């Protein structure tokens, strides 16, 4: 059974888990600027935990396509007070930090964060895996080419899934060499992929099970939904639920979402259907 060790607490994926997104950025595509005080951040975190989130994923750098660059200093200024506050307010919280910078990872893990969620899988900071390994923290590695600023220029593949499996196999081996025991892979929907490639990856998501590590699916309100319907992120909840369901059927172990209640219901209905 797939599992991760979170500071001595074993998280198993016999039942898929839900990760609630907590953006403390002014410009994230769906909820940018909403959580702009520690009070609002605490309220949103408590709400997601009460709705059934197993993990809270906090990020201070928007990685949507063409997102503006944020300095390391600014990222630390945004995220360090948040991690301190949440770890103090919710002592049992499993807190994931969404960053590709090793210094941000180091400081937040020091403060009590549990997991590092790196969109670059170490490509944007060659010290990242070393830092994560030194803490024995679980590491989420995502598939992306280039940087958040230019990734949509890199969407040429002979076979997107073949290339992704090769990429993750290499990255998992690197992580193990740095002492990282627990790895989760994220196919990176919307990152270095066209709309059609995103749906091809979702259709073949079960191939990632060959890596024998947990699979994270992060589809929540993304452009592959709202651009397909020619709507907006605000109108993409129903589409998110549909694609989350497909993800679970294809073997996803962890759903990263803005809307925790709906994702928890999705998991419960999936388990009810497939456990009989």
C-alpha positions as CSV (number, residue, x, y, z in Angstrom):
1,X,0.0,0.0,0.0
2,X,1.3,3.5,-0.9
3,X,2.1,5.7,2.0
4,X,4.2,8.7,3.1
5,X,5.8,9.4,6.5
6,X,4.9,12.9,7.7
7,X,7.1,13.6,10.7
8,X,6.4,10.2,12.2
9,X,2.7,10.1,11.2
10,X,2.0,7.6,8.4
11,X,-0.4,8.7,5.7
12,X,-1.7,5.8,3.7
13,X,-3.5,6.1,0.4
14,X,-5.9,3.1,0.7
15,X,-8.5,5.9,0.6
16,X,-7.4,8.8,-1.7
17,X,-6.6,12.0,0.2
18,X,-7.5,15.6,-0.4
19,X,-5.1,18.5,-0.4
20,X,-6.6,22.0,0.1
21,X,-5.0,24.9,-1.7
22,X,-4.1,28.0,0.3
23,X,-2.7,30.7,-1.9
24,X,-1.1,33.7,-0.1
25,X,-0.4,35.4,-3.3
26,X,-2.0,38.6,-4.7
27,X,-2.3,37.2,-8.2
28,X,-3.2,33.5,-8.2
29,X,-5.6,32.7,-11.1
30,X,-8.6,31.8,-8.9
31,X,-8.2,33.0,-5.3
32,X,-5.4,35.6,-5.6
33,X,-5.6,38.3,-3.0
34,X,-8.4,36.7,-1.0
35,X,-6.3,35.5,1.9
36,X,-4.4,38.7,2.6
37,X,-4.2,38.6,6.4
38,X,-3.3,36.0,9.0
39,X,-6.9,36.1,10.2
40,X,-8.3,35.3,6.8
41,X,-5.7,32.7,6.2
42,X,-6.5,31.0,9.5
43,X,-10.3,31.1,8.7
44,X,-9.8,29.5,5.3
45,X,-7.4,26.9,6.7
46,X,-9.9,26.0,9.5
47,X,-12.7,25.8,7.0
48,X,-10.8,23.4,4.7
49,X,-9.7,21.2,7.7
50,X,-13.3,21.0,8.9
51,X,-14.4,20.1,5.4
52,X,-12.0,17.1,5.5
53,X,-8.7,18.3,4.0
54,X,-5.9,15.9,4.9
55,X,-3.2,18.3,3.8
56,X,-3.0,22.0,3.4
57,X,-0.8,23.2,0.6
58,X,0.4,26.8,1.0
59,X,2.1,28.8,-1.7
60,X,3.4,32.3,-2.0
61,X,4.5,32.3,-5.6
62,X,1.9,32.0,-8.4
63,X,3.1,29.6,-11.0
64,X,0.3,30.1,-13.5
65,X,1.5,30.7,-17.1
66,X,3.2,34.1,-17.5
67,X,3.0,34.8,-13.8
68,X,5.3,37.6,-12.7
69,X,8.7,36.8,-11.1
70,X,8.8,37.0,-7.3
71,X,12.1,37.4,-5.5
72,X,13.2,34.9,-2.9
73,X,13.0,37.6,-0.3
74,X,9.4,38.5,-1.1
75,X,8.4,34.8,-1.2
76,X,9.9,34.3,2.3
77,X,8.3,37.5,3.6
78,X,4.9,36.2,2.4
79,X,5.2,32.6,3.6
80,X,7.2,32.4,6.8
81,X,4.7,34.3,9.0
82,X,1.9,32.1,7.5
83,X,3.7,28.8,8.3
84,X,4.6,30.0,11.8
85,X,1.0,31.0,12.5
86,X,-0.7,27.8,11.1
87,X,1.7,25.4,12.8
88,X,1.1,27.3,16.1
89,X,-2.7,27.5,15.6
90,X,-3.2,23.9,14.3
91,X,-0.5,21.7,15.9
92,X,-1.6,18.6,14.1
93,X,-1.7,20.1,10.6
94,X,0.0,18.4,7.7
95,X,1.4,21.5,5.9
96,X,2.8,21.3,2.4
97,X,4.8,24.2,1.1
98,X,4.5,25.0,-2.6
99,X,7.9,26.3,-3.6
100,X,10.8,25.5,-6.0
101,X,13.4,27.3,-3.8
102,X,15.6,25.4,-1.4
103,X,15.9,28.3,1.1
104,X,12.1,28.6,1.3
105,X,11.9,24.8,1.8
106,X,14.6,24.9,4.5
107,X,13.1,27.8,6.5
108,X,9.5,26.4,6.3
109,X,10.5,22.9,7.2
110,X,12.4,24.3,10.2
111,X,9.2,26.0,11.3
112,X,7.2,22.8,11.2
113,X,6.0,22.4,7.6
114,X,5.8,18.7,6.6
115,X,5.9,18.3,2.8
116,X,7.6,20.2,-0.1
117,X,5.7,20.6,-3.3
118,X,8.1,21.6,-6.1
119,X,6.7,22.4,-9.5
120,X,10.2,22.1,-11.0
121,X,11.3,18.8,-9.4
122,X,14.6,20.3,-8.5
123,X,15.3,21.8,-11.9
124,X,15.1,25.4,-10.8
125,X,17.3,25.0,-7.6
126,X,20.0,22.3,-7.5
127,X,20.0,22.3,-3.7
128,X,16.3,21.5,-3.3
129,X,16.6,17.7,-3.1
130,X,19.5,17.9,-0.7
131,X,17.5,20.1,1.7
132,X,14.4,18.0,1.5
133,X,16.4,14.8,2.0
134,X,18.1,16.3,5.1
135,X,14.7,16.7,6.7
136,X,13.4,13.3,5.5
137,X,10.4,15.2,4.3
138,X,8.0,13.9,1.6
139,X,8.6,15.5,-1.8
140,X,6.1,16.2,-4.4
141,X,7.8,16.5,-7.8
142,X,5.9,17.9,-10.8
143,X,6.5,17.5,-14.5
144,X,7.3,20.9,-16.2
145,X,9.7,22.1,-18.8
146,X,11.2,25.5,-18.6
147,X,10.0,28.0,-15.9
148,X,6.6,29.3,-14.9
149,X,7.3,32.3,-17.1
150,X,8.1,30.4,-20.3
151,X,6.8,26.9,-19.9
152,X,4.1,27.2,-22.5
153,X,6.8,27.5,-25.2
154,X,7.8,23.9,-24.4
155,X,4.9,21.8,-25.5
156,X,6.6,19.6,-28.2
157,X,6.6,15.9,-27.4
158,X,7.0,12.8,-29.5
159,X,5.0,10.9,-26.8
160,X,4.1,13.0,-23.8
161,X,3.5,10.1,-21.4
162,X,6.6,8.2,-22.4
163,X,8.7,11.3,-21.9
164,X,7.0,12.0,-18.5
165,X,7.6,8.5,-17.2
166,X,11.3,8.7,-18.2
167,X,11.5,12.2,-16.5
168,X,10.0,10.9,-13.3
169,X,12.0,7.7,-13.2
170,X,15.2,9.8,-13.4
171,X,13.9,12.3,-10.8
172,X,12.9,9.6,-8.4
173,X,16.4,8.1,-8.6
174,X,17.9,11.5,-8.0
175,X,15.7,12.0,-5.0
176,X,16.6,8.7,-3.5
177,X,20.3,9.6,-3.9
178,X,19.7,12.6,-1.7
179,X,18.0,10.6,1.0
180,X,14.4,11.4,0.1
181,X,12.3,8.4,1.0
182,X,8.8,9.5,0.2
183,X,8.1,10.9,-3.3
184,X,4.7,11.9,-4.9
185,X,4.5,12.6,-8.6
186,X,2.3,15.3,-10.2
187,X,1.9,15.1,-14.0
188,X,1.6,18.9,-14.1
189,X,-1.7,19.6,-15.8
190,X,-1.4,23.0,-17.5
191,X,2.3,23.1,-17.3
192,X,4.3,22.8,-20.6
193,X,1.2,21.2,-22.1
194,X,-1.4,22.1,-24.6
195,X,-5.1,21.6,-23.8
196,X,-5.2,18.4,-25.9
197,X,-2.0,17.1,-24.2
198,X,-3.6,17.7,-20.8
199,X,-6.5,15.4,-21.7
200,X,-4.1,12.8,-23.2
201,X,-2.2,12.8,-19.9
202,X,-5.5,12.4,-17.9
203,X,-6.6,9.6,-20.2
204,X,-3.3,7.7,-19.6
205,X,-2.8,8.7,-16.0
206,X,-2.9,5.1,-14.9
207,X,0.5,4.5,-16.7
208,X,2.1,6.5,-13.9
209,X,1.2,3.7,-11.5
210,X,4.2,1.9,-12.9
211,X,6.4,4.3,-11.0
212,X,5.0,2.7,-7.7
213,X,4.7,6.0,-5.9
214,X,1.6,8.0,-5.0
215,X,0.1,10.2,-7.8
216,X,-1.2,13.7,-7.2
217,X,-3.8,15.2,-9.6
218,X,-4.1,18.9,-9.6
219,X,-6.9,19.9,-12.0
220,X,-8.8,22.4,-9.8
221,X,-10.5,25.1,-11.9
222,X,-7.6,25.0,-14.4
223,X,-7.7,26.4,-17.9
224,X,-8.1,23.0,-19.5
225,X,-11.6,23.1,-18.1
226,X,-12.7,26.7,-18.5
227,X,-11.0,27.3,-21.8
228,X,-12.6,24.1,-23.2
229,X,-16.0,25.5,-22.1
230,X,-15.1,29.1,-22.9
231,X,-16.0,30.2,-19.4
232,X,-14.0,31.3,-16.4
233,X,-12.2,29.7,-13.4
234,X,-15.2,30.7,-11.2
235,X,-17.5,28.5,-13.4
236,X,-15.2,25.5,-13.4
237,X,-16.2,23.7,-10.2
238,X,-18.5,21.1,-11.9
239,X,-15.8,20.4,-14.5
240,X,-13.2,20.0,-11.8
241,X,-15.4,17.4,-10.0
242,X,-15.8,15.4,-13.2
243,X,-12.1,15.4,-13.9
244,X,-11.2,14.6,-10.3
245,X,-13.5,11.6,-10.6
246,X,-11.7,10.5,-13.7
247,X,-8.4,11.0,-12.0
248,X,-9.4,8.7,-9.1
249,X,-10.6,6.0,-11.5
250,X,-7.2,6.3,-13.3
251,X,-5.3,5.8,-10.1
252,X,-4.8,9.2,-8.5
253,X,-4.1,9.0,-4.8
254,X,-4.2,12.7,-3.9
255,X,-6.4,15.5,-5.2
256,X,-5.1,19.1,-4.9
257,X,-8.2,21.4,-4.9
258,X,-9.6,24.8,-4.1
259,X,-13.0,23.3,-3.1
260,X,-12.4,20.7,-0.4
261,X,-16.0,19.8,0.5
262,X,-16.8,18.8,-3.1
263,X,-13.5,16.8,-3.5
264,X,-14.1,14.9,-0.2
265,X,-17.6,14.0,-1.5
266,X,-16.0,12.9,-4.8
267,X,-13.6,10.6,-2.9
268,X,-16.4,9.1,-0.8
269,X,-18.6,8.4,-3.8
270,X,-15.6,6.8,-5.6
271,X,-14.8,4.6,-2.7
272,X,-18.5,3.6,-2.2
273,X,-18.7,2.6,-5.9
274,X,-15.4,0.7,-6.2
275,X,-15.3,-1.0,-2.8
276,X,-18.4,-3.0,-3.4
